Amino acid sequence: MTAKHLHLAHVDEVPKDKVILELITYNKEKYNKVEKFSVEELSNNIQEDCINWINLDGLTDTKIIDKLQSHFKLHSLLVEDVLNNQRPKSEEYDDHLFVTMKMLYKINGPDVDYEQISFVLGKNYLLTFQEKEGDLFDTFRERIRLDQGRVRKKQADYLLYRLMEIIVESYYNVLDNIGEQIDDIEDDIQQEASQNTFTKVQLIKRELIYLHKALYPLREAISRIIKNESDFIRDENIRFFSDINDHVIHMIDLLDTYRDLAATLTDLHINMQNQKLNEVIRILTIISTIFIPLTFIVGVYGMNFEYFPELKWKYGYFAVWGVMAVIAASMVGYFKYKKWL
């Protein structure tokens, strides 16, 4: 089997020319969605008796971000974290809770894109900042519209939980993909420990390092949310964030297992390469050993002395060939007896 390489490509590698502002407002009785509006129109569309989910796709227009900062009174350090690549973390401010994490999505065969997504949770709103258009939430948006599940009956902190849960669950797909790659690479190594296979192992290790950077800080960030004594997360929803934390811990265990397996693959590759090298050296040694006595005989009769009694023997040439054949056959038989061949 040929292992598929999971390629991690950050959105900084592709042009980000679209900036889209989207607002979804909902409660038990009503639902409304507004797309592609200006920040100046935001106040007219936000409803105080509803949960307001404001999503920004694209971070290239700093004017829009400045206006959002002014409208929601966001701290300058928070905005700086949104615009710059940060490790997953959660921080509490006076009027809102800030969470940032990595989102892995668009699994097309072996390819996986990732981007940073930031959340700002307020009293009746949730801001989400994404680096480009497209995410994992389309199905969830439809569930909100159709009033499926409990989200329409809950507050903004439950919305934050659901979005974070969707992102964390997507990590399982990435880990499963890596697990399949490891199994395939192990088969490849046992069949042929080539340089191409070794390169795949190194790429797997690099992917695991990235996931390590995404998961370990995320565990700390969620733990801070669980321990948070503010009013941003309601007591009845703490258990949901604890469930996310359990998933993250489980994935960290899987990640550690895969890192050990990747290290084992490296050792296996080296051992297989050494075994192949030893096999080649063994064959060459046997061939050299067989030819040593033959070379000796040829060397003796190749000396330029004037008197060689055997030179005038009628059957001398055939006798020498016979002696060399017997020696070679005897040595081959001995090597097979010793199971060296």
Secondary structure by P-SEA (a helix, b strand, c coil): cbbbbbcccccccccccbbbbbbbbbcccbbbbbcccccccccccccccbbbbbbbcccccaaaaaaaaaaacccaaaaaaaaccccccccccccbbbbbbbbbccccccbbbbbbbbbbbcccbbbbbbcccccccaaaaaaaaacccccccccaaaaaaaaaaaaaaaaaaaaaaaaaaaaaaaaaaaacccaaaaaaaaaaaaaaaaaaaacaaaaaaaaaaaacccccccccaaaaaaaaaaaaaaaaaaaaaaaaaaaaaaaaaaaaaaaaaaaaaaaaaaaaaaaaaaaaaaaaaaccccccccccccaaaaaaaaaaaaaaaaaaaaaaaaccc
